[in-house]
Amino acid sequence: MYNLEHNSHQIQIQNTYTLSHSLATSSLSLGDREPGAWVRLTFPYYEMKSSSPHVEGTDLKPDGHRGRWWHESLRGIGALQKDGLNFGVIRCGALYGPGVSDGEVVARLVVGHVYKHL
């Protein structure tokens, strides 16, 4: 019998955690061509089910298999800092709550304008 849940975990581990960790590790061995910093873009794969707003530093719980392995990939790459890897994370701005459409473009434009203003 085909185990979809197990397969989903394996796919996320392979395509998210293992791939990103391998790329970050290999960048450490480039010598003179080593990048100044390793920057990882991350998406809002965290639970946003509470009615109170979250602030920077709030301990958020990853949402589902994808959220768990994106989160673990950031932790794994962050552990490479002790080996000399300069590491930064850029989180995509996301809007949550009632009235948010299913489209991504408008929400990204709005958040981009807010970031620019701030």
N, C-alpha and C positions, 0 to 999 in steps of 0.2 A: 504494500500500500504506500502511496505517495504522501509524505508528511510535509504539508505546505508550511506549517509554522517553523519547523526545523530548517527547511530550505530557505525561508525568508531570513532567518537569523544568519545562516551561512552566507547568503548573498550580501547582506549588509556588512558582515565582518570582512568579507573579501573585497567588496567594492568601495567600502568607506574606510574602515579602520586600517586594514592591511595596506591598501594602496596609498593612503595619505601618509601613513607612518613610514613606508618604504621610500616615498619621494623625499620626505623630510630628512630621513637618515642618509640617503644618497647625496643630498645637497651638502652634508657635512664633509663628505670625502672629495669635494671638488678642488680643494687646495686654494690656489690663487684665484680661481673663478668662483669661489664660494659666494653665494648671495649675501648681501648685507642683512637681510631679514627674510624670514619665511612668514608669509601672510596667508591666513586661511579664512576664506569666506564661509560663514555658517548661516544657516537658515533657521527660522523660528520653529524648531521641532521640539518645543517645550509645552507642557500643559498650561493652558490659560483659562482654566475653568472657574477660577474664583471671581467674585464680584469686586474685590478690592484691586486697585492698580498695583503693578509691580514696579519697583524702583531698581536702580543699579545696585548690584550686590545681593538681590533677593535670590535665595537658593531655590531654583526652579527644577522641577522634575521632568526628565525627558519623556516625550510622548511617543509611545509605541516602539517597535523594533528600530525604525529609521532614526528616531530621536535618540534612542539609547546609544546606537553605534556612532552617530555624529558626535554626540557628547564624549564618548570614550575616545574617539579619534583626536579630539581637542586635548583631552587629558594626556593621551599618549605622546602627542607631539610636544605638549608643554613639558613633559618629563625630559625631553631632549635638551632643554635649556642648560642643564648641568653639564652637557657635553659641548656647550658653546653656541647653540642655535638661538639666534634672536628670533623670537616668535611673537606674532600678533594675531589677533582675531578681529575680523570685521563682521559684525552681526547685521544682517539685513533688517531694516526697519519693517515692522509689520503692524497692521491695525487689527484689532480684535473687537468683537462685540456686535450688538445689534446694528443693522444698517450697513454693514460692510458687505460689499458685493463679492461675488466669486472671482472677479477679475483681479489680476495682479498689477497691471500697469498703472491704473489710477492711484491705487494705494501707495505704490512706490514713488510716484510723482509727488503726492502729498507729503509723504515722509521726507523725501529729498528736499522739498521747499522748507519744511520745518527745520531740518538740519542746517540748511543754508542760513536761515534766519538766526538760529541760535549761534 
